Amino acid sequence: MDKIQDIMTNDVDCCSLLDNIYEVAVKMKELNVGAIPIVDNEKLVGMITDRDIVIRCVADKNPPSSKVEDIMSKELVTVTKDTDAHEAASLMAKHQIRRLPVVDGEKLIGIVSLGDFALHKLTDEKAGEALSDISEANNQIQH
């Protein structure tokens, strides 16, 4: 694994501070995701997870029309596209988070999740197996 830019998801759906919790939940359902970044004029200002909705909205008996700003996590751990993938994985473990927003300054440019790391590792292993099989086949032909 090299840099985050090699494994991150570039096309990230977001919500804005104008959206309410119901709208965020509907978007999560439509996209089948557990987290949505919150942006304000392209600036990343927060992240809201399905857990945030349950703990800070539903369990506190707040209505679905609650402001995103009142429920979202504002203290974010972020990385840049040039961050080493191992460093990003360490940050995720240290902070016990499943997703890291990727930023350029304050602008959201992507997201990386635990699944992205797993998928990338699997891809590397499969590529390695294929390369090994090709090498073995070539050695047999030459002998």
N, CA, C and O atoms as a GROMACS GRO file, in nm:
protein
  572
    1MET      N    1   0.084  -0.119   0.000
    1MET     CA    2   0.000   0.000   0.000
    1MET      C    3   0.088   0.124   0.000
    1MET      O    4   0.186   0.132   0.074
    2ASP      N    5   0.051   0.217  -0.083
    2ASP     CA    6   0.129   0.338  -0.090
    2ASP      C    7   0.057   0.455  -0.025
    2ASP      O    8   0.063   0.474   0.097
    3LYS      N    9  -0.009   0.532  -0.107
    3LYS     CA   10  -0.075   0.654  -0.061
    3LYS      C   11  -0.227   0.635  -0.059
    3LYS      O   12  -0.282   0.549  -0.127
    4ILE      N   13  -0.291   0.718   0.021
    4ILE     CA   14  -0.437   0.714   0.032
    4ILE      C   15  -0.504   0.734  -0.104
    4ILE      O   16  -0.608   0.675  -0.131
    5GLN      N   17  -0.445   0.818  -0.188
    5GLN     CA   18  -0.506   0.843  -0.319
    5GLN      C   19  -0.521   0.715  -0.401
    5GLN      O   20  -0.603   0.710  -0.493
    6ASP      N   21  -0.442   0.612  -0.369
    6ASP     CA   22  -0.449   0.486  -0.442
    6ASP      C   23  -0.567   0.399  -0.401
    6ASP      O   24  -0.608   0.311  -0.476
    7ILE      N   25  -0.622   0.423  -0.283
    7ILE     CA   26  -0.731   0.337  -0.236
    7ILE      C   27  -0.859   0.411  -0.200
    7ILE      O   28  -0.961   0.348  -0.175
    8MET      N   29  -0.855   0.545  -0.196
    8MET     CA   30  -0.973   0.620  -0.151
    8MET      C   31  -1.084   0.620  -0.256
    8MET      O   32  -1.060   0.596  -0.374
    9THR      N   33  -1.204   0.646  -0.209
    9THR     CA   34  -1.319   0.668  -0.295
    9THR      C   35  -1.322   0.817  -0.328
    9THR      O   36  -1.322   0.901  -0.238
   10ASN      N   37  -1.323   0.849  -0.457
   10ASN     CA   38  -1.318   0.989  -0.499
   10ASN      C   39  -1.454   1.056  -0.504
   10ASN      O   40  -1.468   1.174  -0.469
   11ASP      N   41  -1.553   0.983  -0.549
   11ASP     CA   42  -1.686   1.040  -0.569
   11ASP      C   43  -1.768   1.021  -0.442
   11ASP      O   44  -1.830   0.916  -0.422
   12VAL      N   45  -1.769   1.122  -0.356
   12VAL     CA   46  -1.834   1.111  -0.226
   12VAL      C   47  -1.961   1.195  -0.223
   12VAL      O   48  -1.959   1.315  -0.252
   13ASP      N   49  -2.072   1.131  -0.188
   13ASP     CA   50  -2.197   1.205  -0.170
   13ASP      C   51  -2.196   1.271  -0.034
   13ASP      O   52  -2.155   1.211   0.065
   14CYS      N   53  -2.242   1.395  -0.031
   14CYS     CA   54  -2.240   1.475   0.092
   14CYS      C   55  -2.376   1.534   0.120
   14CYS      O   56  -2.466   1.532   0.035
   15CYS      N   57  -2.390   1.586   0.239
   15CYS     CA   58  -2.505   1.668   0.275
   15CYS      C   59  -2.450   1.803   0.320
   15CYS      O   60  -2.330   1.818   0.342
   16SER      N   61  -2.540   1.899   0.334
   16SER     CA   62  -2.498   2.032   0.378
   16SER      C   63  -2.563   2.066   0.511
   16SER      O   64  -2.647   1.992   0.562
   17LEU      N   65  -2.522   2.178   0.566
   17LEU     CA   66  -2.579   2.224   0.692
   17LEU      C   67  -2.728   2.258   0.678
   17LEU      O   68  -2.799   2.269   0.778
   18LEU      N   69  -2.775   2.273   0.556
   18LEU     CA   70  -2.917   2.303   0.532
   18LEU      C   71  -3.005   2.178   0.542
   18LEU      O   72  -3.126   2.189   0.557
   19ASP      N   73  -2.943   2.061   0.534
   19ASP     CA   74  -3.019   1.936   0.542
   19ASP      C   75  -3.056   1.904   0.686
   19ASP      O   76  -2.990   1.949   0.780
   20ASN      N   77  -3.163   1.827   0.702
   20ASN     CA   78  -3.199   1.781   0.837
   20ASN      C   79  -3.168   1.632   0.850
   20ASN      O   80  -3.126   1.568   0.754
   21ILE      N   81  -3.187   1.580   0.968
   21ILE     CA   82  -3.151   1.441   0.996
   21ILE      C   83  -3.230   1.343   0.909
   21ILE      O   84  -3.174   1.243   0.864
   22TYR      N   85  -3.356   1.370   0.885
   22TYR     CA   86  -3.436   1.283   0.800
   22TYR      C   87  -3.374   1.273   0.660
   22TYR      O   88  -3.362   1.163   0.605
   23GLU      N   89  -3.334   1.386   0.603
   23GLU     CA   90  -3.275   1.388   0.469
   23GLU      C   91  -3.143   1.310   0.465
   23GLU      O   92  -3.114   1.241   0.368
   24VAL      N   93  -3.064   1.322   0.571
   24VAL     CA   94  -2.938   1.248   0.579
   24VAL      C   95  -2.967   1.098   0.587
   24VAL      O   96  -2.903   1.018   0.519
   25ALA      N   97  -3.065   1.060   0.670
   25ALA     CA   98  -3.099   0.918   0.685
   25ALA      C   99  -3.149   0.859   0.553
   25ALA      O  100  -3.114   0.746   0.519
   26VAL      N  101  -3.228   0.934   0.480
   26VAL     CA  102  -3.278   0.887   0.350
   26VAL      C  103  -3.161   0.868   0.254
   26VAL      O  104  -3.157   0.769   0.181
   27LYS      N  105  -3.067   0.961   0.252
   27LYS     CA  106  -2.951   0.949   0.164
   27LYS      C  107  -2.867   0.827   0.203
   27LYS      O  108  -2.818   0.755   0.116
   28MET      N  109  -2.850   0.804   0.333
   28MET     CA  110  -2.776   0.686   0.378
   28MET      C  111  -2.844   0.559   0.328
   28MET      O  112  -2.778   0.466   0.281
   29LYS      N  113  -2.977   0.555   0.337
   29LYS     CA  114  -3.051   0.437   0.292
   29LYS      C  115  -3.035   0.418   0.141
   29LYS      O  116  -3.008   0.307   0.095
   30GLU      N  117  -3.051   0.526   0.064
   30GLU     CA  118  -3.040   0.519  -0.082
   30GLU      C  119  -2.902   0.473  -0.127
   30GLU      O  120  -2.889   0.395  -0.221
   31LEU      N  121  -2.798   0.521  -0.059
   31LEU     CA  122  -2.660   0.491  -0.097
   31LEU      C  123  -2.605   0.365  -0.028
   31LEU      O  124  -2.498   0.316  -0.062
   32ASN      N  125  -2.681   0.315   0.069
   32ASN     CA  126  -2.638   0.199   0.149
   32ASN      C  127  -2.502   0.226   0.216
   32ASN      O  128  -2.409   0.147   0.206
   33VAL      N  129  -2.495   0.340   0.283
   33VAL     CA  130  -2.374   0.379   0.355
   33VAL      C  131  -2.408   0.411   0.500
   33VAL      O  132  -2.524   0.437   0.533
   34GLY      N  133  -2.307   0.410   0.586
   34GLY     CA  134  -2.328   0.438   0.727
   34GLY      C  135  -2.276   0.573   0.772
   34GLY      O  136  -2.283   0.606   0.890
   35ALA      N  137  -2.224   0.652   0.678
   35ALA     CA  138  -2.172   0.784   0.714
   35ALA      C  139  -2.183   0.877   0.594
   35ALA      O  140  -2.166   0.837   0.479
   36ILE      N  141  -2.211   1.001   0.626
   36ILE     CA  142  -2.221   1.105   0.523
   36ILE      C  143  -2.140   1.227   0.569
   36ILE      O  144  -2.164   1.279   0.679
   37PRO      N  145  -2.046   1.273   0.488
   37PRO     CA  146  -1.975   1.397   0.522
   37PRO      C  147  -2.070   1.517   0.508
   37PRO      O  148  -2.160   1.518   0.424
   38ILE      N  149  -2.047   1.616   0.592
   38ILE     CA  150  -2.126   1.739   0.586
   38ILE      C  151  -2.034   1.852   0.539
   38ILE      O  152  -1.928   1.876   0.598
   39VAL      N  153  -2.076   1.919   0.433
   39VAL     CA  154  -1.994   2.027   0.378
   39VAL      C  155  -2.073   2.158   0.379
   39VAL      O  156  -2.196   2.160   0.375
   40ASP      N  157  -1.997   2.266   0.383
   40ASP     CA  158  -2.052   2.401   0.375
   40ASP      C  159  -1.966   2.475   0.274
   40ASP      O  160  -1.852   2.510   0.302
   41ASN      N  161  -2.023   2.500   0.155
   41ASN     CA  162  -1.948   2.562   0.046
   41ASN      C  163  -1.817   2.487   0.018
   41ASN      O  164  -1.710   2.548   0.013
   42GLU      N  165  -1.827   2.357   0.002
   42GLU     CA  166  -1.715   2.266  -0.027
   42GLU      C  167  -1.620   2.244   0.089
   42GLU      O  168  -1.529   2.161   0.079
   43LYS      N  169  -1.637   2.314   0.199
   43LYS     CA  170  -1.553   2.296   0.317
   43LYS      C  171  -1.612   2.185   0.404
   43LYS      O  172  -1.731   2.188   0.437
   44LEU      N  173  -1.530   2.087   0.439
   44LEU     CA  174  -1.575   1.980   0.528
   44LEU      C  175  -1.593   2.036   0.668
   44LEU      O  176  -1.499   2.088   0.729
   45VAL      N  177  -1.716   2.026   0.720
   45VAL     CA  178  -1.744   2.082   0.853
   45VAL      C  179  -1.788   1.976   0.954
   45VAL      O  180  -1.797   2.003   1.073
   46GLY      N  181  -1.815   1.854   0.905
   46GLY     CA  182  -1.858   1.750   0.997
   46GLY      C  183  -1.882   1.619   0.927
   46GLY      O  184  -1.868   1.607   0.805
   47MET      N  185  -1.917   1.521   1.006
   47MET     CA  186  -1.949   1.387   0.956
   47MET      C  187  -2.064   1.337   1.040
   47MET      O  188  -2.066   1.357   1.162
   48ILE      N  189  -2.159   1.273   0.976
   48ILE     CA  190  -2.269   1.215   1.052
   48ILE      C  191  -2.279   1.067   1.017
   48ILE      O  192  -2.280   1.028   0.900
   49THR      N  193  -2.285   0.985   1.121
   49THR     CA  194  -2.293   0.840   1.103
   49THR      C  195  -2.430   0.791   1.148
   49THR      O  196  -2.506   0.862   1.214
   50ASP      N  197  -2.460   0.668   1.110
   50ASP     CA  198  -2.586   0.608   1.155
   50ASP      C  199  -2.588   0.602   1.308
   50ASP      O  200  -2.694   0.618   1.369
   51ARG      N  201  -2.473   0.580   1.368
   51ARG     CA  202  -2.463   0.577   1.514
   51ARG      C  203  -2.494   0.716   1.574
   51ARG      O  204  -2.562   0.725   1.676
   52ASP      N  205  -2.444   0.822   1.511
   52ASP     CA  206  -2.474   0.958   1.557
   52ASP      C  207  -2.625   0.981   1.558
   52ASP      O  208  -2.679   1.040   1.652
   53ILE      N  209  -2.693   0.934   1.453
   53ILE     CA  210  -2.838   0.953   1.444
   53ILE      C  211  -2.909   0.879   1.557
   53ILE      O  212  -3.002   0.932   1.618
   54VAL      N  213  -2.865   0.758   1.585
   54VAL     CA  214  -2.928   0.680   1.692
   54VAL      C  215  -2.900   0.741   1.829
   54VAL      O  216  -2.992   0.763   1.907
   55ILE      N  217  -2.773   0.768   1.858
   55ILE     CA  218  -2.734   0.815   1.991
   55ILE      C  219  -2.774   0.960   2.019
   55ILE      O  220  -2.826   0.991   2.126
   56ARG      N  221  -2.750   1.048   1.922
   56ARG     CA  222  -2.771   1.191   1.947
   56ARG      C  223  -2.907   1.244   1.902
   56ARG      O  224  -2.945   1.356   1.935
   57CYS      N  225  -2.980   1.163   1.827
   57CYS     CA  226  -3.110   1.210   1.779
   57CYS      C  227  -3.222   1.121   1.834
   57CYS      O  228  -3.303   1.167   1.916
   58VAL      N  229  -3.228   0.998   1.791
   58VAL     CA  230  -3.338   0.910   1.829
   58VAL      C  231  -3.341   0.885   1.980
   58VAL      O  232  -3.445   0.902   2.043
   59ALA      N  233  -3.229   0.845   2.038
   59ALA     CA  234  -3.225   0.812   2.181
   59ALA      C  235  -3.251   0.934   2.270
   59ALA      O  236  -3.299   0.920   2.382
   60ASP      N  237  -3.221   1.052   2.219
   60ASP     CA  238  -3.248   1.175   2.293
   60ASP      C  239  -3.385   1.234   2.259
   60ASP      O  240  -3.419   1.345   2.300
   61LYS      N  241  -3.464   1.157   2.182
   61LYS     CA  242  -3.599   1.196   2.144
   61LYS      C  243  -3.605   1.327   2.066
   61LYS      O  244  -3.700   1.404   2.079
   62ASN      N  245  -3.501   1.352   1.985
   62ASN     CA  246  -3.502   1.468   1.895
   62ASN      C  247  -3.578   1.430   1.768
   62ASN      O  248  -3.573   1.314   1.727
   63PRO      N  249  -3.647   1.524   1.706
   63PRO     CA  250  -3.726   1.492   1.587
   63PRO      C  251  -3.636   1.473   1.463
   63PRO      O  252  -3.524   1.522   1.459
   64PRO      N  253  -3.688   1.401   1.363
   64PRO     CA  254  -3.613   1.383   1.239
   64PRO      C  255  -3.582   1.515   1.167
   64PRO      O  256  -3.493   1.521   1.082
   65SER      N  257  -3.655   1.619   1.203
   65SER     CA  258  -3.631   1.751   1.142
   65SER      C  259  -3.515   1.825   1.210
   65SER      O  260  -3.488   1.941   1.177
   66SER      N  261  -3.448   1.760   1.304
   66SER     CA  262  -3.335   1.824   1.373
   66SER      C  263  -3.228   1.865   1.274
   66SER      O  264  -3.208   1.801   1.171
   67LYS      N  265  -3.159   1.974   1.306
   67LYS     CA  266  -3.051   2.024   1.222
   67LYS      C  267  -2.934   1.927   1.222
   67LYS      O  268  -2.898   1.871   1.326
   68VAL      N  269  -2.875   1.907   1.106
   68VAL     CA  270  -2.756   1.823   1.093
   68VAL      C  271  -2.647   1.873   1.188
   68VAL      O  272  -2.578   1.793   1.252
   69GLU      N  273  -2.632   2.002   1.196
   69GLU     CA  274  -2.527   2.063   1.277
   69GLU      C  275  -2.536   2.023   1.425
   69GLU      O  276  -2.434   2.016   1.494
   70ASP      N  277  -2.657   1.997   1.473
   70ASP     CA  278  -2.676   1.961   1.614
   70ASP      C  279  -2.640   1.814   1.642
   70ASP      O  280  -2.615   1.778   1.757
   71ILE      N  281  -2.636   1.732   1.540
   71ILE     CA  282  -2.617   1.588   1.557
   71ILE      C  283  -2.480   1.540   1.507
   71ILE      O  284  -2.426   1.443   1.560
   72MET      N  285  -2.424   1.607   1.408
   72MET     CA  286  -2.300   1.561   1.344
   72MET      C  287  -2.180   1.569   1.438
   72MET      O  288  -2.180   1.643   1.536
   73SER      N  289  -2.078   1.491   1.405
   73SER     CA  290  -1.949   1.500   1.474
   73SER      C  291  -1.871   1.613   1.408
   73SER      O  292  -1.858   1.618   1.286
   74LYS      N  293  -1.819   1.702   1.490
   74LYS     CA  294  -1.748   1.820   1.437
   74LYS      C  295  -1.598   1.807   1.450
   74LYS      O  296  -1.523   1.868   1.373
   75GLU      N  297  -1.552   1.728   1.546
   75GLU     CA  298  -1.409   1.706   1.565
   75GLU      C  299  -1.368   1.588   1.478
   75GLU      O  300  -1.388   1.473   1.514
   76LEU      N  301  -1.310   1.618   1.362
   76LEU     CA  302  -1.280   1.513   1.265
   76LEU      C  303  -1.130   1.485   1.255
   76LEU      O  304  -1.047   1.574   1.267
   77VAL      N  305  -1.100   1.360   1.234
   77VAL     CA  306  -0.965   1.318   1.199
   77VAL      C  307  -0.966   1.306   1.047
   77VAL      O  308  -1.048   1.234   0.991
   78THR      N  309  -0.874   1.376   0.981
   78THR     CA  310  -0.869   1.373   0.835
   78THR      C  311  -0.728   1.339   0.787
   78THR      O  312  -0.632   1.344   0.864
   79VAL      N  313  -0.719   1.304   0.660
   79VAL     CA  314  -0.591   1.280   0.596
   79VAL      C  315  -0.590   1.350   0.460
   79VAL      O  316  -0.694   1.396   0.413
   80THR      N  317  -0.473   1.358   0.400
   80THR     CA  318  -0.462   1.411   0.264
   80THR      C  319  -0.440   1.294   0.169
   80THR      O  320  -0.414   1.182   0.212
   81LYS      N  321  -0.451   1.320   0.040
   81LYS     CA  322  -0.433   1.213  -0.059
   81LYS      C  323  -0.291   1.158  -0.057
   81LYS      O  324  -0.268   1.046  -0.102
   82ASP      N  325  -0.195   1.235  -0.006
   82ASP     CA  326  -0.056   1.191  -0.001
   82ASP      C  327  -0.018   1.119   0.129
   82ASP      O  328   0.096   1.077   0.146
   83THR      N  329  -0.114   1.106   0.220
   83THR     CA  330  -0.088   1.036   0.345
   83THR      C  331  -0.056   0.889   0.316
   83THR      O  332  -0.122   0.826   0.232
   84ASP      N  333   0.044   0.836   0.384
   84ASP     CA  334   0.079   0.696   0.372
   84ASP      C  335  -0.038   0.611   0.422
   84ASP      O  336  -0.097   0.640   0.526
   85ALA      N  337  -0.072   0.507   0.349
   85ALA     CA  338  -0.186   0.423   0.384
   85ALA      C  339  -0.169   0.358   0.521
   85ALA      O  340  -0.267   0.344   0.595
   86HIS      N  341  -0.047   0.318   0.556
   86HIS     CA  342  -0.024   0.258   0.688
   86HIS      C  343  -0.047   0.361   0.799
   86HIS      O  344  -0.101   0.328   0.904
   87GLU      N  345  -0.006   0.485   0.774
   87GLU     CA  346  -0.029   0.593   0.871
   87GLU      C  347  -0.179   0.616   0.889
   87GLU      O  348  -0.225   0.635   1.002
   88ALA      N  349  -0.254   0.616   0.779
   88ALA     CA  350  -0.399   0.635   0.786
   88ALA      C  351  -0.464   0.521   0.865
   88ALA      O  352  -0.553   0.545   0.946
   89ALA      N  353  -0.420   0.399   0.841
   89ALA     CA  354  -0.475   0.284   0.913
   89ALA      C  355  -0.445   0.297   1.062
   89ALA      O  356  -0.530   0.263   1.146
   90SER      N  357  -0.327   0.344   1.096
   90SER     CA  358  -0.291   0.366   1.237
   90SER      C  359  -0.380   0.472   1.301
   90SER      O  360  -0.422   0.457   1.416
   91LEU      N  361  -0.408   0.579   1.228
   91LEU     CA  362  -0.497   0.684   1.278
   91LEU      C  363  -0.637   0.627   1.305
   91LEU      O  364  -0.698   0.658   1.407
   92MET      N  365  -0.684   0.544   1.214
   92MET     CA  366  -0.817   0.484   1.231
   92MET      C  367  -0.820   0.396   1.355
   92MET      O  368  -0.917   0.399   1.431
   93ALA      N  369  -0.715   0.319   1.376
   93ALA     CA  370  -0.709   0.232   1.494
   93ALA      C  371  -0.699   0.316   1.621
   93ALA      O  372  -0.768   0.288   1.719
   94LYS      N  373  -0.614   0.416   1.620
   94LYS     CA  374  -0.593   0.501   1.738
   94LYS      C  375  -0.722   0.571   1.780
   94LYS      O  376  -0.753   0.580   1.899
   95HIS      N  377  -0.797   0.620   1.682
   95HIS     CA  378  -0.919   0.697   1.711
   95HIS      C  379  -1.046   0.612   1.705
   95HIS      O  380  -1.156   0.663   1.724
   96GLN      N  381  -1.029   0.481   1.678
   96GLN     CA  382  -1.143   0.389   1.672
   96GLN      C  383  -1.251   0.437   1.575
   96GLN      O  384  -1.369   0.443   1.609
   97ILE      N  385  -1.208   0.471   1.453
   97ILE     CA  386  -1.302   0.516   1.350
   97ILE      C  387  -1.292   0.426   1.228
   97ILE      O  388  -1.188   0.366   1.202
   98ARG      N  389  -1.401   0.418   1.155
   98ARG     CA  390  -1.408   0.330   1.038
   98ARG      C  391  -1.388   0.404   0.907
   98ARG      O  392  -1.366   0.342   0.803
   99ARG      N  393  -1.397   0.537   0.911
   99ARG     CA  394  -1.386   0.615   0.788
   99ARG      C  395  -1.302   0.739   0.812
   99ARG      O  396  -1.310   0.802   0.918
  100LEU      N  397  -1.222   0.774   0.712
  100LEU     CA  398  -1.140   0.895   0.719
  100LEU      C  399  -1.170   0.984   0.599
  100LEU      O  400  -1.152   0.941   0.485
  101PRO      N  401  -1.216   1.106   0.623
  101PRO     CA  402  -1.230   1.199   0.511
  101PRO      C  403  -1.092   1.236   0.457
  101PRO      O  404  -0.996   1.253   0.533
  102VAL      N  405  -1.084   1.250   0.327
  102VAL     CA  406  -0.961   1.292   0.261
  102VAL      C  407  -0.981   1.435   0.214
  102VAL      O  408  -1.076   1.465   0.141
  103VAL      N  409  -0.893   1.523   0.257
  103VAL     CA  410  -0.910   1.666   0.229
  103VAL      C  411  -0.789   1.725   0.156
  103VAL      O  412  -0.677   1.675   0.165
  104ASP      N  413  -0.818   1.831   0.085
  104ASP     CA  414  -0.715   1.915   0.024
  104ASP      C  415  -0.738   2.052   0.084
  104ASP      O  416  -0.827   2.125   0.040
  105GLY      N  417  -0.660   2.089   0.186
  105GLY     CA  418  -0.691   2.207   0.266
  105GLY      C  419  -0.812   2.173   0.351
  105GLY      O  420  -0.808   2.083   0.434
  106GLU      N  421  -0.921   2.246   0.328
  106GLU     CA  422  -1.047   2.217   0.400
  106GLU      C  423  -1.151   2.153   0.309
  106GLU      O  424  -1.261   2.122   0.352
  107LYS      N  425  -1.115   2.135   0.181
  107LYS     CA  426  -1.208   2.081   0.082
  107LYS      C  427  -1.204   1.928   0.083
  107LYS      O  428  -1.098   1.866   0.075
  108LEU      N  429  -1.323   1.867   0.092
  108LEU     CA  430  -1.336   1.722   0.087
  108LEU      C  431  -1.310   1.674  -0.056
  108LEU      O  432  -1.375   1.721  -0.150
  109ILE      N  433  -1.215   1.581  -0.072
  109ILE     CA  434  -1.186   1.528  -0.205
  109ILE      C  435  -1.206   1.376  -0.214
  109ILE      O  436  -1.197   1.318  -0.322
  110GLY      N  437  -1.233   1.314  -0.099
  110GLY     CA  438  -1.255   1.169  -0.100
  110GLY      C  439  -1.278   1.117   0.039
  110GLY      O  440  -1.285   1.192   0.136
  111ILE      N  441  -1.289   0.985   0.047
  111ILE     CA  442  -1.305   0.920   0.177
  111ILE      C  443  -1.240   0.782   0.168
  111ILE      O  444  -1.241   0.719   0.062
  112VAL      N  445  -1.186   0.737   0.278
  112VAL     CA  446  -1.128   0.603   0.283
  112VAL      C  447  -1.189   0.531   0.403
  112VAL      O  448  -1.203   0.588   0.511
  113SER      N  449  -1.226   0.405   0.381
  113SER     CA  450  -1.291   0.328   0.487
  113SER      C  451  -1.211   0.201   0.514
  113SER      O  452  -1.121   0.166   0.438
  114LEU      N  453  -1.245   0.134   0.623
  114LEU     CA  454  -1.182   0.006   0.653
  114LEU      C  455  -1.199  -0.091   0.536
  114LEU      O  456  -1.108  -0.167   0.504
  115GLY      N  457  -1.315  -0.087   0.474
  115GLY     CA  458  -1.341  -0.173   0.360
  115GLY      C  459  -1.247  -0.147   0.244
  115GLY      O  460  -1.209  -0.240   0.173
  116ASP      N  461  -1.210  -0.021   0.224
  116ASP     CA  462  -1.115   0.012   0.117
  116ASP      C  463  -0.980  -0.054   0.142
  116ASP      O  464  -0.916  -0.103   0.049
  117PHE      N  465  -0.937  -0.055   0.268
  117PHE     CA  466  -0.810  -0.121   0.302
  117PHE      C  467  -0.820  -0.271   0.276
  117PHE      O  468  -0.728  -0.331   0.218
  118ALA      N  469  -0.930  -0.331   0.318
  118ALA     CA  470  -0.948  -0.475   0.299
  118ALA      C  471  -0.953  -0.510   0.151
  118ALA      O  472  -0.893  -0.608   0.108
  119LEU      N  473  -1.024  -0.430   0.074
  119LEU     CA  474  -1.037  -0.454  -0.069
  119LEU      C  475  -0.901  -0.439  -0.137
  119LEU      O  476  -0.866  -0.520  -0.224
  120HIS      N  477  -0.827  -0.338  -0.099
  120HIS     CA  478  -0.695  -0.316  -0.160
  120HIS      C  479  -0.600  -0.431  -0.128
  120HIS      O  480  -0.524  -0.475  -0.215
  121LYS      N  481  -0.604  -0.479  -0.005
  121LYS     CA  482  -0.518  -0.592   0.033
  121LYS      C  483  -0.555  -0.716  -0.046
  121LYS      O  484  -0.468  -0.788  -0.095
  122LEU      N  485  -0.684  -0.740  -0.060
  122LEU     CA  486  -0.731  -0.855  -0.136
  122LEU      C  487  -0.684  -0.845  -0.280
  122LEU      O  488  -0.639  -0.943  -0.339
  123THR      N  489  -0.696  -0.725  -0.338
  123THR     CA  490  -0.653  -0.704  -0.476
  123THR      C  491  -0.505  -0.732  -0.490
  123THR      O  492  -0.463  -0.797  -0.585
  124ASP      N  493  -0.424  -0.682  -0.396
  124ASP     CA  494  -0.280  -0.706  -0.399
  124ASP      C  495  -0.248  -0.855  -0.391
  124ASP      O  496  -0.161  -0.904  -0.463
  125GLU      N  497  -0.319  -0.926  -0.304
  125GLU     CA  498  -0.296  -1.070  -0.289
  125GLU      C  499  -0.331  -1.144  -0.418
  125GLU      O  500  -0.257  -1.232  -0.462
  126LYS      N  501  -0.444  -1.108  -0.478
  126LYS     CA  502  -0.486  -1.174  -0.601
  126LYS      C  503  -0.387  -1.143  -0.714
  126LYS      O  504  -0.354  -1.232  -0.792
  127ALA      N  505  -0.341  -1.020  -0.721
  127ALA     CA  506  -0.243  -0.984  -0.822
  127ALA      C  507  -0.114  -1.062  -0.800
  127ALA      O  508  -0.052  -1.109  -0.895
  128GLY      N  509  -0.074  -1.076  -0.675
  128GLY     CA  510   0.047  -1.152  -0.642
  128GLY      C  511   0.033  -1.299  -0.680
  128GLY      O  512   0.126  -1.359  -0.733
  129GLU      N  513  -0.084  -1.357  -0.653
  129GLU     CA  514  -0.109  -1.497  -0.690
  129GLU      C  515  -0.103  -1.514  -0.841
  129GLU      O  516  -0.044  -1.609  -0.893
  130ALA      N  517  -0.167  -1.421  -0.911
  130ALA     CA  518  -0.169  -1.428  -1.057
  130ALA      C  519  -0.027  -1.417  -1.112
  130ALA      O  520   0.011  -1.492  -1.202
  131LEU      N  521   0.050  -1.324  -1.060
  131LEU     CA  522   0.187  -1.305  -1.105
  131LEU      C  523   0.269  -1.431  -1.076
  131LEU      O  524   0.350  -1.473  -1.159
  132SER      N  525   0.250  -1.489  -0.959
  132SER     CA  526   0.320  -1.612  -0.921
  132SER      C  527   0.284  -1.725  -1.017
  132SER      O  528   0.372  -1.799  -1.061
  133ASP      N  529   0.155  -1.740  -1.049
  133ASP     CA  530   0.110  -1.844  -1.142
  133ASP      C  531   0.171  -1.824  -1.280
  133ASP      O  532   0.213  -1.919  -1.345
  134ILE      N  533   0.175  -1.699  -1.325
  134ILE     CA  534   0.232  -1.668  -1.456
  134ILE      C  535   0.381  -1.702  -1.457
  134ILE      O  536   0.432  -1.760  -1.553
  135SER      N  537   0.452  -1.666  -1.349
  135SER     CA  538   0.596  -1.696  -1.339
  135SER      C  539   0.620  -1.846  -1.341
  135SER      O  540   0.712  -1.892  -1.408
  136GLU      N  541   0.540  -1.923  -1.267
  136GLU     CA  542   0.556  -2.069  -1.263
  136GLU      C  543   0.531  -2.129  -1.401
  136GLU      O  544   0.604  -2.219  -1.444
  137ALA      N  545   0.429  -2.080  -1.470
  137ALA     CA  546   0.397  -2.131  -1.604
  137ALA      C  547   0.512  -2.101  -1.700
  137ALA      O  548   0.548  -2.186  -1.781
  138ASN      N  549   0.569  -1.982  -1.692
  138ASN     CA  550   0.681  -1.945  -1.778
  138ASN      C  551   0.804  -2.031  -1.748
  138ASN      O  552   0.874  -2.070  -1.841
  139ASN      N  553   0.831  -2.062  -1.622
  139ASN     CA  554   0.946  -2.146  -1.584
  139ASN      C  555   0.928  -2.288  -1.639
  139ASN      O  556   1.025  -2.349  -1.683
  140GLN      N  557   0.807  -2.339  -1.636
  140GLN     CA  558   0.781  -2.475  -1.685
  140GLN      C  559   0.800  -2.482  -1.837
  140GLN      O  560   0.850  -2.583  -1.889
  141ILE      N  561   0.762  -2.377  -1.906
  141ILE     CA  562   0.774  -2.374  -2.052
  141ILE      C  563   0.923  -2.369  -2.090
  141ILE      O  564   0.964  -2.434  -2.187
  142GLN      N  565   1.004  -2.293  -2.014
  142GLN     CA  566   1.144  -2.278  -2.048
  142GLN      C  567   1.224  -2.404  -2.020
  142GLN      O  568   1.327  -2.423  -2.085
  143HIS      N  569   1.184  -2.490  -1.928
  143HIS     CA  570   1.262  -2.609  -1.890
  143HIS      C  571   1.225  -2.721  -1.977
  143HIS      O  572   1.278  -2.831  -1.961
   0.00000   0.00000   0.00000
